[in-house]
Amino acid sequence: MKSEDTLFVGGPLDGRVLPVLLGPTGHPPKTYRVPVPDAAGGPPTVLVYRRVEASRTKRLGLPRGWKYEYDPEGGHGGGPRWPWSKPHRAPGAAPDATPGTGADAADE
């Protein structure tokens, strides 16, 4: 597999250039997760980095290289969004409405 030296910006890996495996399209993955073991033997902490464009070409405006920026929240990584998909909620967020609670306007 091919790899590309990619710059990491922000967080504990700030300023490091690490080799990242490229996918079948020749691009690195959109999110890069780095598990960091806990010193006390607990569950590892996962650092999340998001892929962003390093620069663009002048003439066509195509991306020229990639870099990873630290995402301190480490939320959902995206993925395909279809029109019929449910919207993403923040982890631990309460749902908008609970079924079976409250009166409906048709019940009155």
Secondary structure, DSSP 4 states (H G I P E B T S, - for coil): --EEEEEEESGGGTT-EEEEE--TTS---SEEEEEE--TTSSPPEEEEEEEEES-B-TTT--B--EEEEEESS---------TTSPPP--TTPPPS--TT-S--GGG-
